[in-house]
Amino acid sequence: MSASKRVSTAPSGGSRWLLDHTRAISPPLDAPKRRPFGTLLTALVIGITLALPAGLYAVLGGLDAASSGLKGSLRASLFIKDSLDEAAGRVLQAKITAKRGVAEAKYISRDAALAEFKAHSGFGEALDILSDNPLPAVIVVTPDAKLPKAQAQALLDELTKLPDVESARLDREWLERLYAILAVIERLVLLIAGALALAVLVVVANTIRLDIASRREEILVLKLIGAPDSFIRRPFLYTGLWYGLTGALLACLMVVAAGLALSGQVETLSGLYGLGSGFAALSVDTVFSVFAAGAALGWIAALWTVSRHLGAIEPD
């Protein structure tokens, strides 16, 4: 049969690419069989390193959700002038309720304010000797929970300028302190995540370097028969990717286990402070971010290490 009639058995471009990558994946998957203790130890170190920022981020997300829930408990107290009677005060309450950005307005008369103060202050008998009620009527205004800080402050200024309002106060300072603390914690989590990402790079890079050293003779043989650097580099890149993904899986399992171990205490603490169901669990976005970070860090560390050390191995 002539050469022109022969059917070529060489794989096509796409099939060859798939075959090359399939062959490159095999050595990393065999690593746990060849070095079970070392592979597990490396993956465990990466998992612990990734679990710390992932856990902190989950806690931060829970605190942020809790603070958003507390935002709806903000109250603005409008102290009404003594010259305004109760009927006029309730008319003013209705006008304030109709304003944009106001979720609720509750009128508390002077007598009701005094009775409430007696019940909660412990000075009931001392207040009985007073001839006049010293407390003003109050309209407690609840701003819309979705109202931004600037608009809430503008609403307060507008309510303060009402002719029948003596003074006003918006209890927002404590929430601003909480937001400031959360901002510091968020920045701290980012710094810790950056430092731990560097640690992951170092761990994977050192592991790949040792793997290259142990396979030096194999690399020399491949170079002698003309294998390109891309072919030699590919298994090490998949090894770094495998370490990163395995470490990410262990990190997620550690965070979930820690959440389950602390769930009872967190529920108790959340109930004491009225934070609803407690801190948020590990979200799908966080899990995806952990796996993406682990894969990227493992791949980058392997690429940098192979590019640095592979050129130093040359046949004599």
RACOR-V804297 format. One record per helix or strand. SS is the DSSP state (hx for helix, st for strand). FROM is the first residue (numbers start at 0). LEN is the number of residues. Records with the same first field share a line. If there is no record, write none. Layout:
SS = FROM-LEN + FROM-LEN
//
This chain:
hx = 2-3 + 12-22 + 35-36 + 85-12 + 109-12 + 123-5 + 148-12 + 172-42 + 215-9 + 228-44 + 283-29
st = 75-5 + 101-7 + 137-6 + 164-6
//
